[in-house]
Amino acid sequence: MIPQIVALGIWNWFILGALFLALELTAPGAFMLWLGLAALLVGVISLVIDWSWQVQMITFAVTALALIPAWRHFAPKVEHPPETKFLNRRTEGYVGRVFTLDKPLVNGVGNVRIDDTVWRVTGPDYPAGTRVRIARVEAANLFIERADA
């Protein structure tokens, strides 16, 4: 089988590199990418230098092994998403935040806009424009108090 591979000449590296890159596209994980790049690099070097297939294989192995730690060193650090301690308890994340009432609270009930949602709030009657703080929550009801300026 080795004579058949050697008969392809330098094209075997380009074919191997294309196969590894195609595998990376079908199952991404950044591992086959480095093998494909190593194969392509050996193919490009083989265009310039006439070397034995044994040296080409060693160069491929060394290059593939060197590219993985190099990638880990030079790749930008990926930040993990922050822990969402209020996942499925979104209202608890509003406790302590301050908002301005668009409409007055009447009979202790009203609404306040938080981000892109209108929430039902309960508390003392306040006029529109009052700065309020979310004091506590019960289910979907937010209990408010006047925010100190």
N, C-alpha and C positions, 0 to 999 in steps of 0.2 A: 504494500500500500504506500510506503514511503516513496518509492520511485514514481508513482502516479502523482503524488503531491508535489514532489520535486519537479516533475515535468511541467507543472503549471507555471513555474518560475515565480516571479514576484507577484503575479496576479493572485496567488493564493492568499496573500496578506490582505489585499483589498476585498476579496470575497469573504474572508473570515471576518474582517472588520465590519463589512456590511451586514453579515449575519448577526454578529453581536449587537450592532446598533438596532437591527430589526427586532431582535429579542428584547432589547431594552424598551422599544416602543410598545411591544405587546404586553410586557410585564415590567413596568417601571419600578425601579428601586435603586438606580444609579450604580449598580455593580457591573452589569454588562456594558455600560457606557465606557467604563475605563478599559475593559478588555478590548472593546472595539477601537477605541482611540489608540491603544498600544499596538494593535494589529495594523492600523492605518499608518502609524508612525514608522513601524518597521518596513511597511511597504514603500513609503516615501523614501526612507533611507536606502532601501534596496534599489531604488531607481538610480541613485548616485554611486553607491558602493557595491561592488561585486563580492559578496561574501558567501560562505558556505551555509547550508541550511541549518547546521548545528548552531552556528553563531547567531543566526536569525532567531532560532527558537529560544536561545538563552537571552538574547536582547528583548524578545517579546515578554518572557517571564519576568525579567528584571524590571522592565518598563511598566508592566501591569502591576507588579507589586509596589513600585515606587509611586504610581499615580494615585493609589487609594489614600495613603497617608498624606500625600501632598494636597489632595482635594480636601481632606478633613482639616488641614492646617489653613489653607487659603480660602475655603468657603466661608461666606458670612455666617455668623452665629445665628441660628434660628431660635427665636424666643418662643417659649411655650406659651400657649394662651393662658391668661390668668385664670386661677381657679374661680369658678362661679359659685360662691357659697350661697347665693340666693336663687340657684337654679330651681325652677318650679315653685318658688316663693318670691316672686318678683316684687310684691308689695313691701316685703320686709326690707328691701334695698332702698326704699324711699324714706325710711325713718331717719329723721334728722335733716333732711333736705328742705330747703326754703323755696317757696313759690309765691307768686303774686296772684291774688284772686281777680279773675276777669269779671265775675258777676258777684253780687253780694250773697252772703249766706243768709237764708231766711228760715226761721224756725229751727235753726241748728243744722240745716241740711243744705248742701250745695254741690257745686262741681268745681274742679280745678284741672287745668290742662297740664299734664306732665309729659314732656317730650311730644309724642304724636297721639296721645290717648287722653281722653277725658275721664277722670276718676271721680267717684262719689266721695264727698268728704263730710264729716260730722264734727261739729264744734259750736262754740258760741257764735252768735250773729255778728258778722263783720261786714263792713261796706266793701264795695269793689275797689281794687287797688291796694288792699291790705296785704302786707307781707306775712305769710303764715308758714309755720314749720310743721312737718308731719311728726306727731308725737308718738303715735302707736298705730298698729293695724289689727283688725280682726276680719279675717276672711278678705273680702274685697272692699271693706270700708276703711277709709283712712281717717283717723282722728287728728284734728289740727289744733294748734294753739298759736297765738300771735308771736311772731318772730321779733326778738329784740333787735332794734336797729343798732 
